[in-house]
Amino acid sequence: MNEKVGAVLGWVAILAAVVGFFWQPYIMGGAAIVLGIVGYFMKANITRMSITAVGLGVVAILFGSVTY
């Protein structure tokens, strides 16, 4: 059960980060970072997915800062 929830959180975090590149980078990037951290602490064997989501969230926020 914990692995399924963690995997869903990881995918939602990555989706939020990708959407953050195109729409509301600060909100969506922040959501990706928070969801990635939550997924990491769930210990659901999705560490790489969580780190990727956090990284993409940070890049989305930086991308939003540069483009505005």
C-alpha positions in Angstrom: 0.0 0.0 0.0 2.7 2.4 1.0 4.6 1.8 -2.3 1.6 2.5 -4.4 0.9 5.8 -2.6 4.5 6.7 -2.8 4.6 6.0 -6.5 1.5 8.0 -7.2 3.0 10.9 -5.2 6.2 10.7 -7.2 4.4 10.8 -10.5 2.1 13.7 -9.4 5.2 15.6 -8.2 7.0 15.1 -11.5 3.8 16.1 -13.4 3.5 19.2 -11.2 7.1 20.1 -12.0 6.6 19.7 -15.7 3.4 21.7 -15.7 5.4 24.4 -13.7 7.6 25.0 -16.8 4.5 26.3 -18.6 2.1 27.6 -16.0 2.5 29.1 -12.5 6.1 28.0 -12.0 6.3 29.1 -8.4 3.2 27.3 -7.2 3.7 24.2 -9.3 7.4 24.0 -8.6 6.7 24.4 -4.9 4.1 21.7 -5.0 6.6 19.4 -6.8 9.2 20.0 -4.1 6.8 19.4 -1.3 5.3 16.2 -2.9 8.8 15.0 -3.7 9.9 15.4 -0.1 6.8 13.7 1.2 7.4 10.8 -1.2 11.0 10.6 -0.1 10.1 10.3 3.6 7.5 7.6 2.9 10.3 5.2 2.2 8.5 3.7 -0.7 11.5 2.8 -2.8 11.0 5.8 -5.1 14.0 7.8 -3.9 15.2 8.6 -7.4 11.7 9.6 -8.5 11.5 12.0 -5.5 14.9 13.5 -6.1 14.0 14.0 -9.8 10.7 15.7 -8.8 12.5 18.0 -6.4 15.1 18.8 -9.0 12.6 19.5 -11.6 10.6 21.7 -9.2 13.7 23.8 -8.5 14.5 24.1 -12.2 10.9 25.1 -12.9 11.1 27.9 -10.2 14.5 29.1 -11.6 13.1 28.9 -15.2 10.1 31.1 -14.0 12.5 33.6 -12.4 14.5 33.9 -15.6 11.6 34.2 -18.0 9.7 36.9 -16.2 
